[in-house]
Structure formats: C-alpha cells, structure tokens
C-alpha cells in the first residue's frame, strides 16, 4: 500500500477511516485531517459536486439560516465596517443580501450554475464559476468572504494564495469552516456527514487553519467558534442519512432524489431548525459552552495579509 503524504507538510499520515472511494487520514506531524481521493483535481471535484447543489429554493426559505448570516456580518463589521465584498461560494445570496443592507458593495461568485442563476434573479451581481475563471482586478476588494467553501477546494493553499492578490493591503479575509475539533465530530466520528459528504476534502482545526493562513501569507487576527441551536440536530440527521446504504448511494447518483423540493424534502430540511427552536434553552446553553472552548460546529477566522 502506497503511503499517503500530508498535502500541507508532506509528512507521513495515519489512515483513520476507509470507504470504497476514499480514505481519511491524519498527519502525524501537523495534525491536518483530510480525505485522500486518488488523482484528485478540479474535474474530479466537479464530478463529486455535479448533483449536490440543486436546493436553492428550499435552502433560501430556511429562516434560521439568517440568524447565522446576521451574526457573520456583525462579526465581520468589528474588523471592516464598509467597502467592497467578494463572497466566493455565495450559495443563495443570504450573506450578500445582509452585507448589502448594512452598506457594503457586494459581488458574488459560485461554482453552481443553479445558485448563480438564483442569486442573479434576486438582483445580486453574482458570477458563475471558480476563482480562476473570472477576471477580477488585483487588490479590488476590502473583504473576501468564504463560508463553508475552503473544505471543498482540492488545493486550499493555492486557493488562499490566489485570494491574497485580490485583497487590498488593509483588506480582511473572512473564513467559515466546519470545526474538526467540534464535540459532535468527536462523539459521532468519521461516519457522520461532515466527513461523509462527497466533496468535503479537508477538516480544519484552529491549528491547521492558522497553519494554512500563515503559509499563504495571512495573519489570523481573530479565531472564534459558533454552535447554533440546530447544529446538533443537523449533525444527527446527517449521521443517519450517510450511514444508510441506500440513501448514501442515492445522495450521489439519484438526481431525482436530490432535486426533490416537495413537502417531504422541505420538512426534512427544516426539522433540525424546528427542534433547535423547541429545545432552545437547553441547546443554547450547550452551544455557549462549546463556543467558549472553541468546540462549536463552526470555526470563523478573520485574517489580514502579512
């Protein structure tokens, strides 16, 4: 068996989990956790994503997501209160809409043609493609935001280095990623959806995220964690979904199942948010404890160019 080297530091790794199409490894030196897929490149990532992002109408109606979005803009405004924002991986445009309402000039970019069309129909300036497909000006943006995107990129270091060129000298990079060190990750292990989602490739902790930022020429100025009331229920739902063999196969290969936006799918999408609201006193107290120890579901990093 060929040894799998760490994509960050090129040191040896330990295999943590094995599936038919991928393995999950942890670096013995820098502790990065990542998914090993042979001959991984842009084309293979696009194959993994081909039928995943077709939920733009359903997703846009999940009201609890807007609490998260408002929090993100509020966190950003502590470091940059105005200017021109580029959000890469803008999905249904909720962050762009909130930032625009709070006075920012906004531009979006998304690799999903469904999301790009949906957001353009809302009147937002959103381009379709990846960063290498568009022609932005050097040092054009005061803020570049990426929420739940970096874990999908086949070469995070190269991507971060590209971002640096488009950010103004005093600009801010705003990143949100799933937290590899979260309590729910540790309890449920490699079976649940954070790891099993086909196009999740990297799993960052505070340490490994800072490593990548530093190597790409950024300095982290704030790292925090968030745990929302619906996160634990979303995680449990994902755990059972990705561990049912038939549903796991249909999530990738059955486009009809993925694109179903009927009442049944809507209920499934909103159920974690309903449960989070119903049990709010318990789940919020639990979430605050996790956030204090940087053990929440999400990591948020704000960085500047060194």
JOCOR-V815360 format. One record per run of one state. SS is the DSSP state (H for helix, E for strand, C for the rest). FROM is the first residue (numbers start at 1). LEN is the number of residues. Records with the same first field share a line. If there is no record, write none. Layout:
SS=FROM-LEN, FROM-LEN
This chain:
C=1-4, 6-6, 19-4, 28-5, 37-5, 50-6, 61-4, 78-6, 89-5, 102-3, 111-2, 122-4, 129-2, 134-7, 148-2, 153-3, 179-4, 192-1, 197-5, 204-2, 216-2, 227-4, 243-2, 254-1, 260-3, 279-1, 293-5, 306-1
E=5-1, 12-7, 23-5, 33-4, 84-5, 105-6, 126-3, 141-7, 167-12, 202-2, 218-9, 298-8
H=42-8, 56-5, 65-13, 94-8, 113-9, 131-3, 150-3, 156-11, 183-9, 193-4, 206-10, 231-12, 245-9, 255-5, 263-16, 280-13
